[in-house]
């Protein structure tokens, strides 16, 4: 389905309408009537796999999106990021849903910018086009996009990463001046937001070393809790697949064990 057609489908349905639920797998925190299950568009995207439709209603939207350990806004934040990173057409569905869940157009613009440096320029171009169409359909425009503040000290490369940039010194310079000296400092998304996005994208792309680094950064510097990271891994599973989730789960287990986090406290 072309992006413009998919956007027309999205515009034709009420995203906040409730769809009939089916029996969830495992214990769900909300009934189908309580859950915010978007109505199915027409034509039915699940006509070729009816059980997938059931799981979409009962598990993905009826349970996972309703779990209280991440807000709907945060779930839209990471879903948009992952769909951009994977270049999925469903981004045209989730940008409007993100607006409904409390993300501003400016925050969505900033998600696209941030993810581009982890998933590549073409994903940013495609996501920008999709967002522009979604904003136009909603009659919204981008407001002010504030720049990063001047840092008191220049960002430097940690010693453990020196080998990563020894053979590509210009990339090392851009890592410090642009990625961490500018993009991560832009105020429209908090450092916590940016860690949620970066962990989600690195999980989706199966980037093991970078994911390990950003799990540590999220826990130690940016205020993300163990339960929130656990929830990111769970949520992203249904947009990026099980193998990537198993990889992320192993890395998160090692990080939490190193910090003596009680696994019994995770939900």
Secondary structure, 3 states (H helix, E strand, C coil): CCHHHHHHHHHHCCCCCCCCCCCCCCCCCCCCCCCCCCCCCCCCCCCCCHHHHHHHHHHHHCCHHHCCCCCHHHHHHHHHHHHHHCCCCCHHHHHHHHHHCCCCHHHHHHHHHHHHHHHCHHHHHHHHHHHHHHHHHHCCCCCCCCCCCCCCCCCCCCHHHHHHHHCCHHHHHHHHHHHHCCHHHCCCCCHHHHHHHHHHHHHHCCCHHHHHHHHHHHHHCCCCCHHHHHHHHHHHHHHHCHHHHHHHHHHHHHHHHHCCCCHHHCC
